[in-house]
């Protein structure tokens, strides 16, 4: 069982913590995270910065990958990501649900949907591919 307090504390001094991203639930092949909308996450035009939305989705997918590493894997790195932005928000909070599409031995593919909690409107559709890392064989 994953301890959410430990998981969130590990990110407190990193980008997810600075933005205010909180992982709220971890399930079999899923991760849920939330982010309150605030001024620091906006672009100068007064709407959410695309990077804020992508960071929320990428964080949820990254935690999912980390929690679903196969035996022997020591980590992962993102090799591709894509986002479709369907809307934005100026207030409230965002929810993200990341779901595993492929959990392989060398790669994982994760999808995420970011929604506005107040309206339920989908704001971002996101997909990423993670390359799994294994310790180098002794020379």
Secondary structure, 3 states (H helix, E strand, C coil): CCCHHHHHHHCCCCHHHHHCCEEEEEECCEEEEEEECCHHHECCCCCECHHHHHHHHHHHHHHHHHHCCCCCEEEEEEEEEEEEECCCCCCCEEEEEEEEEEECCCEEEEEEEEEECCCCCEEEEEEEEEEEEECCCCC
